[in-house]
Amino acid sequence: MQAVMKSSNRASVVIVGGGVTGLSAAWWLAREGIDVLVVEASLIGFGASGRNGGGCSHHHSPLFVEEQRLWPMMDELLGYPTEYRPDRISIDLTEHQIALDEKVVAEAAYYGLRVDRLDPQQVRDLVPFAGDNVLAGYYYHFGGHANPHRTLQAYAWALKNLGGRVLEHTPVLGIERQGERVTGVRTPQGLISCDHLVIAAGPYTGELAAQVGVDIPLVTARAEMIVTEPLPLLEVGGVDGNGLYGRQTLRGNLAYGGGPHEWVELADLRGTRAQSTPLQCNIARRLAELFPKVAHKRVIRSWAGFIENTPDGRPVIDRPAALDNLTVATMSGVGFGLSPASGHAIRDLVVDGTCSFTDLSTFSLSRFAALEPDWPAIQGWMPLPVPQA
């Protein structure tokens, strides 16, 4: 039987953005036999999707239950390794950090999930890098972590195996609209028409949605990660604490990040090297406090990814009422871990118009109807002034 050649200028569903959210949504749609095309301005995962701590636990999200259901199955479902590992340990160095963990314990109990409180010696037994400054710890028998780069590639390969397509180095220059419907996207290679458009373009999601009259309030931050030289492997490779998130790689490196963010202008992103950031020393200091017994180990590299942030820090996954065939998705800095579930939710919105497994009302754009126009200034999320020569 002769294979059907798919058109390079049309797809049933076009997804703008080749990060984990866009790729997961494309994979979920391709599983239904839907002709889906992902267009990415650079390389897949070039933004924050490939530059994060790899955490797979978001207990505050309505996608949490589906996230936890899917992650242990993702290697089998995709057919490629994500390096997913279950469970996480949280180490607390202050009473305030203990109070924050106790809130998570309460939420875990709501879902019937197990959490063990650890005394300082139990923490040091499980995490030999920890020191005498530990006050308490918590062993979360859920969550876990995966390798962002492996996971991105797994999504992309699994998508292609199902007939889906990815066009890298293909920026979207504009969105075509006729009445209440989107008809396609303009790229340097020409117009790509579609029956449904999904915008999941990270920091650029708001800019692109605005072209068709959809307002998504977003500001952009540069978030840092550091990587150490390899260390002996821990029993549980996902260890959080001291305001940091991260994981130990299978090679033994510690890959960690976690605020403060450097707020930047979206217009500056194209001329800014994502790898250039002043935040690594702050993260290295806090990592040395978290793991004092390996504080002498070297930081061998650092990088940053640009993340989009909504006013309340929660994602947007919605079909705006003004257009019949548009879905928007911006994950507000928590896209990687939620990607199996967010892709499922986007598939449901595109195909069925509603999510089948959870209530997405807290992710709707309507919650920003009364937002102050100067909300970034109110929250202090403003770029620092450029130093004068």
N, C-alpha and C positions, 0 to 999 in steps of 0.2 A: 504494500500500500504506500503510495507516495505521500510524503509529509506535506502538510499545508504550510506554505510560507506566510508568516505573519507580516503585516504591513509595518513599516518603520514610522509611519505618520498617523497611526490610529491604534487605539486600544479601548476595550470596554471600560476599564478603569485605569486612569493615570494617577500615580502617586508622586507628589513632589517631595523629595527628601529621601536620601538613602542611608538614614540612620537606623537604629534598631526598631524604632516605632514604625517607620515606613516599610522596612523590609519584613517585619513580622506581619503587618497588615497585608502586604502583598502575598506573603506565603499563605496566610489564612484564606485569602480570596482565591488564590490559585488552586488550593485544595478543593474548591467548589467547581473547578473547571472554568473559572472566569479568566478571560484574557486580560492580564494586568501588566502594566509597564511602569517601572520606577525610573524617574529622572533625577539625577544627582549632579549638582554643580561641580563637585570635585570628585573624590573617591568615596566609596561607601565607608561610613563611620568616621569620616575625617574630622567631624566636630566632636562634641562631648561623648557620643556613643562609643568612640574608640579611646576615650580619655577619661576613665572613671574608675571607681573602686570595685566595680563588679558585684555589688551587693544585691541580694535577691530577696529582700524582706521589707515590705512597706505596710506595716500593720495599721497605719492611719488611713489607708486608701480603700474605697469600695471595691477595688480590683484585687484586694489582698487575698481573699479566699481562692480566687481563680489563679492568681500568681502562684500560691503555694501548691495548688493541685497540679499545675502544669510543669513547674521547673524540674521535678524529679523524672519527668517523662521526656524532656525536650531532646535529649540525645537520640532516643529511640524514634521520636516523632520526626525529627529533622533528618536523621540518618547520618549525622556528622557530630563530632564532639564539641561540647561547649565548655568542658572541664568543670561542670557544676559539681559542687561539694556541699552537703547539707550542714546545718547547724551553725550557730554563731556564739561567741563569748563576748560579753561586755564587761570591761574593767572600769571600776569607779575609783577615782583618786580624791574626791571631795564629797561632802554630804549633799551638795546640790546635784552632783551627778547620780548619786544613789536615788534621790527623789525623782529624777527624770526616768531612771530605769524602773522604779516602782510603778510609774504610770504605764509603761510598756507591759509590765507584768500583769496589771489589771486588764489591759486590753487583750492580752494573750489568753487570760482566763475566760474572757467573754467568748472567745472562739474555741475554747476547750483545748488550748495548746499548752504543752508542758514547759515550765521554766524552773530551773534549779538555782537557788541562791547559793553562792560560793563564799566561804570565808577566805581571808587573804592567803592562807597556806594552800588551800585548794586551787586558788587562782594560779599561784606560782607553780604548783604541780602540773597543771594543764598547760600553762604558758610560761615556760622557764625564762623567757625574756623579761618578765615582770619583776618588780623590785619590792622593797620594804615599804614603799609609799602607797601600796594598795589598801583601800579600806574595805572593799567588797567586790564581788563579781556576780554575773548572772550567766547561766548556760541556757541558751535558747535552743530548744529542740525543734526548730523550724528555721526558715530563712535559708541562709547559706550564701554561696557566692559562685560566680562563674567567670571565665576569661572573656572580657569584652571582645577582643579581636577574634578569638575562636568562634564566639557566638555570632558575631557579624557575618563571618565567612560561612558559618553553618546555615544561617538564614538565606544568604545569597545563593549558595549552591543548591539548597533544598528548593528554593523558588525556581531556579532554572531547570531543575529536574522535573518540575511540574509544568514547564512550558512558559513560565513567567520570564520577563525580560528586565534587564537593568541597563540603563544608559548613563555611564559616568561622564564627567566633563561636559555636562549638558545643562547649563544654567537656564532657568525659566526667565525669559525677558518680559513676558506679559501673559495675562490670562484673557481669553476671548469669552465674551458673554453675549447671549441673545435673549432679551427679556429676562425671565426668571430662571434661566438655565445657563450653566457654563458649557461652552462648546469645545474648548481645547486650550492648549498652552503654546505660546510662541517660544521657540528656542533658536539658537544660532543656526541650527540645521533645518529650521522651518517649523510649520505648524503641526502639532500633534493633536488630533481631535479625539474626543472621548465621550462616553455616555455618563460618566461620573468622575469627579475630581476629588482627590484627597490631598490636602495640604498638611504635611508633617515635616516642615522644613526647619525645625529648631528655631533659632533666633529670627529667621526670616519669615516665619509663619505669619506674623502680624502684618508685615510689609506686603506680602503677597495677597493675603486676604483683603487688605484695604483696597486693592485694585478692583475688587468686585463689590465694594461697599460694605464689607464685614469688618467691624472694629473688634480687634483682640488686643487688650491692654497688656503690653509686654515691655520689659526692659532687659538688657543683656549684661551678663557678668562673665568675667574670665575666672575660671575655677582651676586650681592647681593640683597636680599630683606629683609626688616624688617616689623614686624607686631606689632601694638600697642594694648593696652587693648581696649575693646569696648567703642565707643562713640555714642552720639545721631545720628540717621540716617539723612544724608543729602538728600535734594530733588534730587540732581543729584550726584550719587556716584562716578562718574569718574571725578576726578579733577587732572590736571597736573600743573606743574610749578616749577621754580627754578631748572631746569634740572632733575626733577623727573617725573616718570610715576607711575601710580598705581590706586587703587580703594578702595572704602569702601565696606567691605563685608556686607552681609545681617545681620550679627550679630553685625555690627558696628565697627569692627576692621579696621584700616587703614593699607593696605598692599602696601608698596612703595619700589621702587628701582630706579637705574639710575646712572651709571658711578661714579667714574672711574672704569674701569675694571682692574682686576689683571691678567696679561698675564701669562700663565702657559705652560709647556711642555706637549704635548699630552701623552708622555710616563709616566708622573707622575700621570695621572688621576686615574689610577687603585688603586694607593696607597694613594690617597688624599681624605679626607673626604670633600664632597661638602658643608657640613654645617660649616666647619671651615674657617673663612674668617676675614680679618682685616678691612673690608670696612664699617661695620655697623655704626660706629661713624660718618663718613662723611655724610652718608645718613640721620641719625637721626638729625644731626645739620641742614641740609638743609630743612628737613621736619618741624623742629621747626620754621625756618624762614618763611616757606610757611604758616604754621598754628600756629601763635604765641599764640593764645588764648587757645590752648590745648597743648602747649609745655611742660606742667608739667605732661602730661600723660606718662605712662611707656611703654617702648618697651618690649614686653613679649617674643618675639622669633625672630630669624633671620635664614636665610638659603641662600644658593647660588646654582646656577646651572651653568654648563659648557656650554658655547655657542661657536659656530664656527663663524669665521669671514672671509669673502673673502676680497681681497685687496681694493675693492671699496665699501664694505659694502652692496652690493646687493646680492640677492639670486642667486642660480644656479638651474634652472630646465631645463634639456636638455637630449637629446638622443645622446650620443657621436657617431660620424661617424664611429669610428673604430669597433663598435660592433652592430650587428643587433637587439639585444633584451635586451638592457640595458638602463634604465632611471636612472638618478642621480638627487637628490634634496637636496640642502642644503640652509637653509633659512637665514643664517647669522644674527641670533638673533631676527628675526621678525616672527618666525614661528607660534606662537599661533594665533594672530589675523587674519593672512592670511590663516589659515588652511582650512576653507570651500572652498576658491577659489583655493588654491594650490592643494588640493586633486582633485578638478575638472580638473585642468590643467594636473596633472599627469595622471589621468584617460584618458584624451584625447591623450596624448603622447603615452601611452601604447597601446590604442585601435586603434587610428586613425593616429598616427604619427605626429599630429600637434594639436595645441590648437584651439578650436572652437570659443572662446569668446574674445581673446586678442592676441596681438603680444608679444611673449616671446623672441624676439631677444636680448633684453638687459639682459636676464638671461642665454644666451648661454655661453659655455666655450670658444668659439672662441675669446671673448673679451680679454682674457688673453694671447693671442699668443705671444705678445712681452713683457711680464712681466719680470722685472729684477729678477734674481735668489735670490737676497738678499732683496726682497721687505719688509719682516717684519722688518729688521734692518733700512731700509730707512724710514719707517713710525714710528719707535720707538715702535713697538709692540713686545717687547722682555721681557721674564721673568726676574724678578729681581734676582741678584746673591744670592745664598744660603748663609746666614750668617755663618761665620766660628766660631767653638766652641772656 
